Amino acid sequence: MLSEKYRNELDKLIGIATNYRDGTLSRSLFMDVIFSLPEIDRKTELCENYIVDKGVQLVSGDDDVEDVKEEGDYAELIKPYDTSKIDISPKPLSLDMILARLENDEIDLMPDFQRKGGLWKGIQKSQLIESLLLRIPLPAFYFDGSNNNRWVVIDGLQRLTALKEFFIDKTLKLSGLEFLTDLNGIGVEDMPRSYMRRMKETQVITYIINPGAPVNLKYNIFKRINTGGLELEPQEIRHALCQGFATKYLKELANEEIFKKSTGYSVKTDRMLDREFVLRFLTFYELGVSEYKGSIDLFLNSGMDYINKNYYESYGEDIRKLFIMVLNTSMNIFGKFAFRRMPDLDKRRPISKALFETWTSILARYSREDLYVLEHKGEVIIERYRIMCSEDEEFIESIGSGKVSSVKKRFEKIGGLIEKVVKL
């Protein structure tokens, strides 16, 4: 039998599936909630049966978001760059110097990436320590050194996490060693002094991207170099390279309950997809569609950079109120079908990145009074939008494309629809 605590959490999921979706629930959201409950190994099947018995269908989350195809020439878009600014320096360091930076929080291990930081199992971490003891050279580390007081990891997160756990946190006990089996079970405090000296004097090759590199160039370098166990998503790279107000603010807005409701709880949080959605709104709102040159990645990089450099004291609260107002308007008009293709009301369509960025950034330019007018004329908007989604081939084709002409076309079409309804 399920406890009251279990049933309460499951009833919330059932409410989400019923009120904000089409009776379906993504398995990723289901598992996120279930894994937060105790005694999970004995309860998963019962939990699933409970919600299925209430008429909720669990579906794969892979199709919950409709992406936009990047169709521009990336290499051409990032030209021209002053090659003198591509400054990556080799920097030989002793392991002791790396550990000193870790201990003093002078290397950013990206706390939002902790799921990736914990990909290695205890045996893999232990064998890294064994490599040091056997004098086997470690692969090179790569860092963004824009802030010399706090390097950002580009490649080597798993290794650095293992080193921190063993030498600094003292939580790693060695296991699964292949050669030095006598050391299985011991921690750093039990390690012989001669072995400690050997490890800490090990020379480690590091490469530092020096200050001055343009953000889009650093983004490209990050994509090329990163070889971690889990390939970083574009928003995760932006998060690493654009530390500042924007990184914290995107998380705050993505945690707003109205954002989760208006997107039907379809946007995953574990790979920062939710923050990418928010950034798409902010970038198109702040920079305007006229500044879009054909690469959404480079455009969003510029958005992060703009927000970090141009925010003012009340910026965060002003935009938060605007964002919430726009999402409420969207929900009041479209309900559970907000930011999705119409007119298929029998089957919930995926949430669309393109439609989210377009509707939100256009609506944000209208006054509160105009938004009230649009809400009261919601049936007119839905009917006209339904026709546009089913009969306007130009608009239909524009939704899935990242071409400049396509992006501008969908902004033109949706903007025109809204403007006509406001003036009715």
Secondary structure, DSSP 8 states (H G I E B T S, - for coil): ---HHHHHHHHHHHHHHHHTSSSEEEHHHHHHHHTTSSSGGGTHHHHHHHHHHTT-EEE-GGGSEE--B--S-HHHHT----GGG--EEEEEEEHHHHHHHHHTT-EE--GGGHHHHT-S-HHHHHHHHHHHHTT-----EEEE-SSTTSEEEEE-HHHHHHHIIIIIS--------SS-GGGTT--GGGS-HHHHHHHHT-EEEEEEE-TT--HHHHHHHHHHH---SS---HHHHHHHHS-SHHHHHHHHHHT-HHHHHHTTT-S-STTSHHHHHHHHHHHHHHH-GGG--S-HHHHHHHHHHHHHHH--TTHHHHHHHHHHHHHHHHHHHHGGGTTB-SS--SS---EEHHHHHHHHHHHTTS-HHHHHHHHHTHHHHHHHHHHHHHH-HHHHHHHTB-SHHHHHHHHHHHHHHHHHHHT-
